[in-house]
Every structure is written in C-alpha cells, then in structure tokens.
Amino acid sequence: MKSKKIYLVRHGQTDYNLKGIVQGSGIDSSLNERGREQSRQFFDAYKDVPFDKVYTSKLKRTTESVEGFINLGIPHEMLSGLNEINWGTREGQVITPEEDAYYHWVIREWQNGNTTLPIEGGESPQDVYDRQKLAVEHIMSHEDEENILICMHGRAMRVLLCQVLNYPLHCMDEFEHSNLCLYLLNFTGSMFTVERFNDTNHLVPSEIGNKR
C-alpha cells in the first residue's frame, strides 16, 4: 500500500461546546461564529496542501469546518462511520453536577479497560471502534489518494487514533484535542506515525475551544 499523509482535524466550536451541552451523533449542530473563524484560519493555513480527498462525518459541523476546501472542488465524501459517539440520554442536556459525576464515572470505567460499557442509551467506545473500522478500510483502500483531510469529532477522533496507531482502546484519553486541532499522520505503507499532535498553531490563542 502506498504512503499517505492524513490531516485529521476536529470540527470547530459550536454553541453546544460553548455552553457545556452534550452533543453526540444525535445532535446535528452548526458551527458558531468562533467555529466559523476557526474554520477560516485552518483553511488559510492549509489551503495550499494538494488534498486529493476530503472525508467528513455525516454531521454538518464537520462539513462546515472544512467547507473552504470543499468549495475549491476537492472531492468530498461523508461517512457515518466517522460520526461522533452516541452519548445516549445525555445528548442535548446541560451538564449538571450529577450528570458530570456520571460522565466522569463512565470515563474512569473506560480508562480502566471496560471499553464495551455503553453510556446510558448510547454507544460504547468499542461500538465506535467497530463502525470506524469499515470507514478506515474504505479511506485506506484508495491508493491514489496521497494527501487526505479528515474532519470528525473529539471522542470519535480519540478512538480512531487508537485504532490506526495500535493503542489499546482504554488509552484513548491520552490523545488530547480541542476545536479545530490537527493531528498530522504519516502512513508509511505499513504503519502510521504522528508528525503533529493536537496542533493549534493555525489558531490564535483565544480561538482554542472546548476540549470535551
């Protein structure tokens, strides 16, 4: 298999991020003004990269985040496998102290290796890993695509990085992220390496957004 460069980014800020409201695969929110500015800044920094393809999830906040590249005429494909984790009954809810305690309990369970535990009414990290596998195989099957831009979501990005870098899934929280951050991955033909880790140098400091 040929070598590739994959520019993996999280979507820009939404009002849900700003207000601390849970959004997952069931919340199809748009970027807010800060998110749109983050999108513009990322485009300005990377518009000269000769991308062969843009991949996003099927949620519009990812497409809006890389709209500048799509408008250049770069082929674009939406894959449901790249959607955010389904946060179940918590989606669309303000994070109360009780909800925050439950969220952190679930995260600790995942960190302790119980990655098949779904959040109430939603998905587990293993569920996300399994549906992502088909998306990753699809993306990697196109040998003519050497420079790839992928825009997705925070928790789903952590799962994907574990998958391609062969990390145990319970280590996913080692991969920090913020709105419109970049992970630059190099695929050698047989393995992935990370060239840039949670890179936000294309954003001014005040634009670095919500990390959940």
N, C-alpha and C positions, 0 to 999 in steps of 0.2 A: 504494500500500500504506500502511496506517495506521501511525502511530508506535507504538513499543513500548518498554518498559523490560525488560531482561533481567538478572536476578540470576544470575550464573554463579559457582558455587562448586565447589571441590574437596572430595572426601569427607574425613571425619575420619580421625584416626590409627588404624591397625591395628597388630597386633603385628609384622607384616612390616615396616612402616615403622620401628617402634621398634628392631627387631633388625637392620636393614640387609639384609633379604632381598628379592630382586627379586620383585615381583608385577606382573602384567600382566593381559591379558584372560583368561588361562587359570587365574588364581588368584582364587577367589571367597571372599575372606576377609571376616570381620566386623570391626566396629569393636571396639577395646579400650576399657577404662574411660575413658581420656583422650579417645578419639574420641567416646564417648557424651556426655561432658561438653562437648566442643566443639559437638556437635550441639545440646545443650540451650541452650548460650549463644547460638548463632546463632538458634535458634528464639525465645528470649526477646527478642533484639534486633529481629527482623523479623516477629514473629507478627502485627503489625497491618497489614502490607502486604497490600492486597487482591489476592492472587495469583489469576489465572484458571486457571493450569495448572502442574503440576509435572512436569518431564521428568527422567528419570534414565537411566543406562545399565542394562544387564541384570544388573549385578553388585551383590550385596546391600549392599556397603559404601556405595554411593551412596544406595540407598533408605533404609538405616538413618540416614544423615546428615540426611535431610530428613523423617524419619518424623513429627515433630511436625506438620508442615504437611499431610501426607497424612492424619493422624488427625483433622484439622479437617474433612475431607471435600472438600478441594480435589482436583479431577480429577488423576489421575496416569497417566503413560504411560512405559513403558520402551522405549528404542530401542537396538538393538545397535550402531547407528552411533556412539553416544556411548561405547562401551566403550573401555577403555584400549588402548594399543598392545600388540600381542603381542610380548613380549620373548623368545619362542622358547625355546631350550635354557637360557636363564638364569633362567627363571621358577622360583620356589621355591628358588633356590640362594643360599647365603650369599655375600656379595661378598668373594671372596679378592683379594689384591693383583693376581693375574693377571687375574681377571675384571674388576676395577676398571680395569686398564690397557686391556683390550679395550673396555669400556664407553666410556671417555673417547676412545679412538681412533675409535669409531663416531660419537660426538657431534661430534668435530672434523670428520669427513668430512661430516656433515650441515651443520655450520656453514659448511663450505667449498663448499656447494652440491650435494653428492651426496645429495640427499634421496630418491632412488629406491633407495638402498642399504638392504636389509633387515638387521636384526640376525640372526645365525645362527639359522635355524629359525623366524623370526618375521616381523614386518612392517617396512616402511619408513615414514617419515613421509608419503610420497606415497600409500601404501596407506591409511593412516588418513584422510588428506585426502579421498580418493576416496569412502570409505564414509561419512564425515561429511557429505559434500555432500548426499546424499539426506536425511539426518536434519535438516540445517539447512533445506533446502527444505520439508520436512514441517512443521517448527515454524513457519516464517515464513508458511506458507500459511493459517494460522488467523487471519484478520484480527480476529476477536472477542476474541482473547487479547492483552490490552494489558500486563499485568504477568505475567512468566513467570519461574519459578525452574527453573534447570537445574543438576543436580549430576552431575559427571563426575570425571575423573582428570587427574593432573598433566600428563603428556606429551600426552595427547589434548586437554587444555584449551589447551595451547600451540599445537597445530595448528589448533584451532578458531578461536582468536583471530587467527591469521594469515589464516585463510580469511575471516572476516567483516570484518576491518579492512584487507584487501587488502595485507598484508605479504608479502614473499617468504618462502617456507617455511623457507629457511635462517636466517631471523631469529627463529625460534620461541623460542630461549633468552633473548631479550630480555624475555619475559613470565615474570617470577618468580612463584612460587607456594609455598604452604605448606598444611598440612592445614587445611581449613575456611576458606580465604581466600575473599574475594569480589572479583569483577570486576563492576562495575555498568556495563552497556552501555545506551546510548540509541540507538534506531533512529529516524531522522527521517522515514522513509518512503522514503528512497533510499540512506541510508548510516548506518554505525554510528560512534559516538564512545564514548570511555571516560570515565565520570564518576568511577569509583573503580578503583584499580589495586592488586591484591594486598592488599586491605584486611582487616586482622585486628583492628580496633578493638573488635569484639564479643567478642574472646577476651582473657583475662588473659595477661600475657606468658609465663608458664610453660606455657601451653597451645599455643603456636605450634609446630607439629610438623614432621616430616620434609619436606625440600624436594626430594627426588629424585622 
